[in-house]
């Protein structure tokens, strides 16, 4: 998903921020609505259908806001371009390697083991793979398409990334995440995904990074449940291992952000 078309607006910054906040509130309402409509379905498919419905409704919301602002899908990076597939694949490989690197750092610290889950079925792998892809689709559409590009057209890119990062963090806190994990975890991730979206003028790269990172963390048992491996922490070292994992996460994210800047050094963040 990419576009070389620039998004320009004569709107005042305060008007743009207000518009994006309203858009974000609508996205939250869609997420709540989708969850309520699917909560009585079987547990194995309810999350998938909820996020799928939220993703489709978010696309409709974007179309509505684009029509309101007399803009096109190409203006917000949703229309696929010639590099979209390769950027997604690159992002997916790199995102999974990032998750693996975090697991290796925590393993090297000690007091932590990864135990392969026995007799795991292919469907037990495919369902999380699909779920985390859908989650990434919904979040990239909600945070890195219309909202980020609209802010970036009216404000400095640093402010655009900061505002979206704050909204992204608050949504994760509302979803049950602690402020510490939301600010240091989701907030740092928001910068990486946002920079990737602005540097490539599309969603393919951040979508690959985002979905692979989440699936990779699930794979290594870092989602508070077993994946392909089960994360086992030595009793009494839970807090220390958590802090090591968070530190590893931040280091890896910073390296990835620098890598995006270096690799796409000729691409301008601003519209």
C-alpha positions, 0 to 999 in steps of 0.5 A: 500500500503506497502512493507518491501523491502528496496530501496538501491542506490549507486547514488550520493546525487546530482544525486538523487536530480536532478532525483527527481526534474525532476520527480516532473517537469514531475508530474506538466506537467502531472497535467497541461496536464490533466487539459487542456484535461478536462477543457471543460467537464461539471463542475461536472465531469471535476475536477474528470476526470482531477485528475483521468487522472493525477493519472493514468499518474503519475502511468505510470511515476513512472513505467517509472522511476522505469524501468529506475532505475531498481527498482520494485513497491514494492521498493516504497511502492505501492504494497499493503501488509497485513496491507494496508487496516487496515492502510488506515481505521485507517488513514481515521478515524484519519484524519477526527477526526483531521479535526473535532478537528480543527473545534471544536477549532475554534468554541470554540474561538467564532465569528464563527458558523457552519450552517448545509446546508439544503437539501444536497443530497447524491450525493453532499457528494459523489462527494467531497468524491471521488474528495478528495480521487483522489486528495490524490491518485495523491499527495501521488503517486507524493510525497510519493512514488518514489520521497520520497523513492528515496531521503530517500535511498540516503540522511538522512530522514530529508533531504528527508522530507525537499526536498519533503516538499519544492516541495509540498509547491511550487506546492500548491503556483503554484496552487494559495495558499498563501505562508503563508498557503502553508508553514504552512499548506501544508508544515506541512501536507507534514511532517505528510504524509511523516513520515507516508509513511516512518514509514510504508514503504507504502502509505496506512496510508498517503493516508487515513490521506490525503484524510480524512483530505481534506474531513473533511475540506470540510465537515466543510466548511473550503475549502472556500465553503459550505460542509455538514456545512457552516462556518460562520465568524462574520464580522470583525473577518475574519483574527482572525478566520483564524489565530486561524484555522491555529494555530489549524491546526499546533497544530493538525498536530504536535500532529499527527506527534508525535503520528505516531512516538510513535505508530511506534516507532520501525520502522526506517525512514531510508532505 
